[in-house]
């Protein structure tokens, strides 16, 4: 149906506004020289790379007691991530790979290479450099059973930490710890895909878990609007620039048609809410009661249609040129030309 929607009392964009703010954006430049992965971030490339915004409280974006921020770089072989975590008492006990590392204070990195909201990778580490890496087929919120493959390893990944202070000694005051990782392009590829190419966007989430008095708290790169890490649509956009770090700068731009994708996510949230209340999904577009202002900035002549049954659905947005973007009940976001 054409997007000539009537004005309703409350838009779904307003209803879910905390989960529809713009995700963080970052321009990752190419390295200018070799990177030695030692946890120190002292190469010229790292010094010239810009910082991300500081991590904030996962739900509402509040400022945490201790700062966390990151830098990213890339080359034809690796995606490099460097994270600095301020911490006055650096503690880490777990040493065995693929133990549940977030039972220590930990850093989590989640990567959805093609931005479809499915089939993503999670890498966690504590201050000792103990790695917990896994592959997640679907976010845990999906109505169908999801699973994480703990047997998956980021083969060839280089990861080192550096403690600025003394580990596991509470009598003195530490500055914090740093994580440096080089993730091979093959380890985040499916089949023969290469996502490390100039002009591509990666969806990348970063979270810090901190324990205090037996309770955990999360800060993330950008607020998610909800206390849930596994929301790939809330992770940042990392744009891979063809420029070498330090040689030029490039202003971050969100992908074309991001406004359309954000509206589809609003409809996804409304469908999930309705299903939780009634045990069924909306099956007609008009039931979602879109506001005129929600669609007026979309590409001209865009049409949105809900297809499916009370137990499953797909929402398809068709542009004037015939290209389509769709989302289903699992949060699978697809783009076709």
C-alpha positions as CSV (number, residue, x, y, z in Angstrom):
1,X,0.0,0.0,0.0
2,X,1.1,3.5,-0.7
3,X,2.4,5.5,2.3
4,X,-0.5,7.8,2.8
5,X,-1.0,7.0,6.5
6,X,-3.4,8.7,8.8
7,X,-2.2,10.6,11.9
8,X,-2.6,8.5,15.0
9,X,-2.4,9.4,18.7
10,X,1.1,7.9,19.4
11,X,3.6,6.9,16.8
12,X,5.6,3.7,17.2
13,X,8.8,5.8,16.7
14,X,7.9,7.7,19.8
15,X,6.8,4.6,21.7
16,X,10.3,3.0,21.1
17,X,12.4,6.2,20.8
18,X,15.0,5.0,23.3
19,X,15.8,2.1,21.0
20,X,15.7,4.2,17.8
21,X,18.3,6.8,18.5
22,X,21.1,6.8,16.0
23,X,23.7,4.1,16.7
24,X,27.3,5.3,17.1
25,X,29.3,5.9,13.9
26,X,33.0,5.6,13.4
27,X,35.4,5.9,10.4
28,X,38.1,3.3,10.6
29,X,41.2,4.2,8.5
30,X,43.8,1.9,7.0
31,X,46.9,1.3,8.9
32,X,50.1,3.3,8.1
33,X,52.7,0.7,8.9
34,X,52.9,-2.5,10.8
35,X,51.0,-3.1,14.0
36,X,52.6,-5.2,16.8
37,X,49.8,-6.6,18.9
38,X,51.1,-6.2,22.4
39,X,48.3,-4.3,24.2
40,X,50.2,-1.0,24.2
41,X,48.6,1.0,21.3
42,X,51.9,2.9,20.8
43,X,52.4,2.7,17.1
44,X,52.0,5.9,15.0
45,X,48.8,4.4,13.4
46,X,47.2,4.1,16.8
47,X,48.3,7.5,17.9
48,X,46.7,9.1,14.8
49,X,43.5,7.0,15.0
50,X,40.5,8.9,16.5
51,X,38.8,7.7,19.6
52,X,35.2,6.5,19.7
53,X,32.9,8.3,22.0
54,X,33.2,7.1,25.6
55,X,31.1,4.2,26.7
56,X,27.8,5.0,28.6
57,X,25.2,3.1,30.6
58,X,23.6,0.5,28.3
59,X,20.0,1.5,28.9
60,X,19.8,5.3,29.4
61,X,23.3,6.5,28.5
62,X,24.3,7.7,31.9
63,X,28.0,8.5,32.5
64,X,29.9,5.7,34.3
65,X,32.4,6.2,37.1
66,X,35.3,4.9,35.0
67,X,35.9,5.7,31.3
68,X,36.1,3.3,28.4
69,X,36.9,4.3,24.8
70,X,38.2,2.6,21.7
71,X,40.0,3.0,18.4
72,X,39.8,0.9,15.2
73,X,42.0,0.4,12.2
74,X,42.1,-2.1,9.3
75,X,44.2,-3.5,6.5
76,X,43.7,-6.2,3.9
77,X,44.3,-8.9,6.6
78,X,43.0,-7.7,9.9
79,X,40.4,-5.5,11.7
80,X,42.3,-3.9,14.6
81,X,40.5,-2.9,17.8
82,X,42.1,-1.1,20.7
83,X,40.2,-0.4,23.9
84,X,41.3,1.6,26.9
85,X,39.5,0.8,30.2
86,X,40.1,3.1,33.1
87,X,40.0,1.0,36.4
88,X,41.4,1.8,39.8
89,X,41.7,-1.8,40.9
90,X,42.4,-4.2,38.0
91,X,41.2,-7.7,38.8
92,X,41.1,-10.9,36.7
93,X,40.9,-14.5,37.9
94,X,39.8,-16.7,35.0
95,X,42.6,-18.2,32.9
96,X,41.1,-21.0,30.8
97,X,40.0,-20.2,27.3
98,X,36.2,-20.3,26.6
99,X,35.3,-20.1,30.3
100,X,32.5,-17.6,30.9
101,X,34.9,-14.6,31.0
102,X,32.3,-12.0,31.9
103,X,32.2,-13.5,35.4
104,X,35.3,-11.3,35.7
105,X,35.4,-7.6,34.8
106,X,35.5,-8.0,31.0
107,X,35.3,-6.4,27.6
108,X,32.9,-7.8,24.9
109,X,33.2,-7.1,21.2
110,X,30.3,-8.2,18.9
111,X,30.6,-8.1,15.1
112,X,27.8,-8.5,12.5
113,X,29.8,-8.3,9.3
114,X,26.9,-7.8,6.8
115,X,24.5,-6.1,9.2
116,X,21.6,-8.5,8.7
117,X,21.0,-8.9,12.5
118,X,21.9,-12.6,12.4
119,X,25.0,-14.9,12.4
120,X,27.4,-12.7,14.3
121,X,30.6,-13.2,16.4
122,X,31.4,-12.4,20.0
123,X,34.8,-12.0,21.5
124,X,35.3,-11.4,25.2
125,X,38.4,-11.0,27.3
126,X,39.4,-10.1,30.8
127,X,42.5,-8.1,31.9
128,X,44.6,-11.3,31.8
129,X,43.8,-11.7,28.1
130,X,41.7,-14.9,28.6
131,X,39.5,-15.3,25.6
132,X,35.9,-16.4,25.3
133,X,34.8,-16.4,21.6
134,X,31.6,-17.7,20.2
135,X,29.3,-17.6,17.1
136,X,25.7,-16.7,17.6
137,X,23.1,-17.7,15.0
138,X,20.3,-15.4,16.1
139,X,19.8,-13.0,18.9
140,X,18.5,-14.7,22.0
141,X,15.2,-12.7,21.8
142,X,14.0,-14.6,18.7
143,X,10.8,-16.6,19.1
144,X,12.5,-19.7,17.5
145,X,15.2,-21.5,19.5
146,X,18.6,-19.8,19.0
147,X,22.0,-21.1,19.9
148,X,25.5,-20.0,20.4
149,X,28.4,-22.1,19.2
150,X,31.1,-22.0,21.9
151,X,33.3,-24.3,19.8
152,X,33.8,-21.5,17.3
153,X,37.3,-19.9,17.6
154,X,38.5,-16.7,15.9
155,X,41.3,-18.6,14.2
156,X,44.5,-16.5,13.8
157,X,43.3,-13.7,16.1
158,X,45.9,-11.9,18.0
159,X,44.9,-10.5,21.3
160,X,47.0,-9.0,24.1
161,X,46.2,-6.9,27.2
162,X,48.4,-4.5,29.1
163,X,47.7,-3.6,32.8
164,X,48.6,-0.1,33.9
165,X,49.2,-1.0,37.5
166,X,49.3,-4.3,39.3
167,X,46.9,-7.1,38.6
168,X,44.9,-8.5,41.5
169,X,46.4,-6.3,44.2
170,X,43.8,-4.1,45.8
171,X,46.2,-2.3,48.2
172,X,47.5,0.1,45.5
173,X,45.7,2.2,42.9
174,X,45.8,1.2,39.2
175,X,45.2,3.3,36.1
176,X,43.4,0.6,34.1
177,X,44.0,-1.9,31.3
178,X,44.2,-1.9,27.6
179,X,43.0,-4.5,25.1
180,X,44.5,-4.8,21.6
181,X,43.2,-7.3,19.1
182,X,43.8,-8.1,15.4
183,X,40.9,-10.1,14.0
184,X,41.6,-11.8,10.6
185,X,39.1,-11.2,7.9
186,X,38.7,-14.9,7.4
187,X,37.5,-15.4,10.9
188,X,34.5,-13.1,10.4
189,X,33.7,-14.4,6.9
190,X,31.1,-16.8,5.8
191,X,32.2,-19.0,2.9
192,X,34.4,-16.7,0.7
193,X,33.1,-13.3,1.7
194,X,35.5,-10.6,2.4
195,X,34.0,-7.8,4.6
196,X,37.2,-5.9,5.0
197,X,36.9,-3.7,1.9
198,X,36.9,0.1,1.6
199,X,33.4,1.5,1.5
200,X,31.9,-1.3,3.6
201,X,30.1,-0.9,6.9
202,X,30.4,-3.3,9.8
203,X,28.0,-3.4,12.6
204,X,30.1,-3.6,15.7
205,X,29.1,-3.5,19.4
206,X,31.3,-3.1,22.4
207,X,30.4,-3.6,26.0
208,X,32.2,-3.5,29.3
209,X,30.9,-5.6,32.2
210,X,31.9,-4.5,35.7
211,X,31.3,-6.3,38.9
212,X,30.8,-4.5,42.2
213,X,29.4,-6.1,45.4
214,X,28.3,-9.1,43.6
215,X,26.3,-7.2,40.9
216,X,27.2,-6.7,37.3
217,X,26.7,-3.5,35.3
218,X,27.1,-2.8,31.6
219,X,28.4,0.2,29.8
220,X,28.4,0.2,26.0
221,X,29.5,2.1,23.0
222,X,26.3,4.1,22.7
223,X,23.2,3.6,24.7
224,X,20.9,0.7,23.6
225,X,17.7,1.9,25.3
226,X,17.4,-1.5,26.9
227,X,19.5,-3.6,29.2
228,X,20.3,-6.2,26.4
229,X,23.6,-6.7,24.6
230,X,22.3,-8.9,21.8
231,X,20.6,-6.2,19.8
232,X,22.6,-6.0,16.6
233,X,20.6,-3.0,15.3
234,X,21.9,-1.0,18.3
235,X,25.5,-1.7,17.6
236,X,27.7,1.0,16.0
237,X,28.3,1.5,12.3
238,X,32.0,1.2,11.4
239,X,32.8,2.6,8.0
240,X,36.0,1.3,6.4
241,X,37.7,4.2,4.7
242,X,40.3,3.8,1.9
243,X,42.4,6.6,3.4
244,X,45.5,5.9,5.5
245,X,45.3,7.0,9.1
246,X,47.0,10.4,9.6
247,X,46.9,11.3,5.9
248,X,43.4,12.6,5.7
249,X,40.1,12.6,7.5
250,X,36.6,11.6,6.4
251,X,33.3,12.6,8.0
252,X,31.1,9.7,9.0
253,X,27.9,9.3,7.1
254,X,25.1,6.8,7.9
255,X,24.3,4.3,5.1
256,X,21.8,5.2,2.4
257,X,18.3,4.4,3.5
258,X,19.1,4.1,7.2
259,X,15.9,6.1,8.0
260,X,14.0,3.3,6.3
261,X,15.8,0.6,8.2
262,X,15.1,2.4,11.5
263,X,11.4,2.5,10.7
264,X,11.4,-1.2,10.0
265,X,13.0,-1.8,13.4
266,X,10.3,0.3,15.0
267,X,7.7,-1.9,13.3
268,X,9.7,-5.0,14.5
269,X,9.5,-3.8,18.1
270,X,5.8,-3.1,17.8
271,X,5.2,-6.6,16.4
272,X,7.3,-8.2,19.2
273,X,5.3,-6.2,21.8
274,X,2.0,-7.2,20.3
275,X,3.0,-10.9,20.1
276,X,4.1,-10.8,23.8
277,X,0.6,-9.4,24.7
278,X,-1.6,-11.5,22.4
279,X,0.4,-14.4,21.1
280,X,0.0,-13.3,17.5
281,X,1.5,-10.8,15.1
282,X,-0.2,-8.1,13.1
283,X,-0.9,-9.3,9.5
284,X,-1.9,-6.0,7.9
285,X,0.2,-2.8,7.4
286,X,-2.5,-0.5,8.7
287,X,-2.6,-2.3,12.0
288,X,0.8,-0.8,12.8
289,X,-0.7,2.7,12.6
290,X,2.3,4.5,11.1
291,X,2.4,8.3,11.4
292,X,2.7,10.5,8.3
293,X,5.9,12.0,9.7
294,X,7.4,8.5,10.1
295,X,7.4,7.9,6.4
296,X,7.6,11.3,4.8
297,X,11.4,11.3,4.8
298,X,11.6,7.9,3.1
299,X,12.6,7.6,-0.5
300,X,9.8,8.8,-2.8
301,X,7.1,6.3,-3.7
302,X,8.2,3.8,-1.1
303,X,5.6,1.1,-0.3
304,X,5.5,-0.9,2.9
305,X,3.6,-4.2,3.2
306,X,3.2,-6.7,5.9
307,X,3.0,-10.3,4.7
308,X,2.5,-13.5,6.8
309,X,0.4,-15.1,9.5
310,X,-0.3,-14.6,13.1
311,X,2.7,-16.7,13.9
312,X,5.3,-15.3,11.4
313,X,5.7,-12.3,9.2
314,X,7.9,-10.3,6.9
315,X,7.6,-6.6,6.4
316,X,8.8,-5.5,2.9
317,X,9.6,-2.0,1.9
318,X,9.8,-1.6,-1.9
319,X,11.4,1.5,-3.4
320,X,10.5,3.2,-6.7
321,X,13.5,1.5,-8.4
322,X,12.3,-2.0,-7.3
323,X,14.9,-2.5,-4.6
324,X,13.6,-3.9,-1.4
325,X,14.5,-4.0,2.3
326,X,12.7,-6.4,4.6
327,X,12.6,-7.6,8.2
328,X,11.0,-10.7,9.7
329,X,10.0,-11.9,13.2
330,X,13.5,-13.0,13.9
331,X,15.0,-9.6,13.2
332,X,16.5,-10.8,9.9
333,X,17.1,-7.6,7.9
334,X,17.7,-8.2,4.1
335,X,18.4,-5.8,1.3
336,X,17.8,-6.8,-2.3
337,X,18.4,-4.8,-5.6
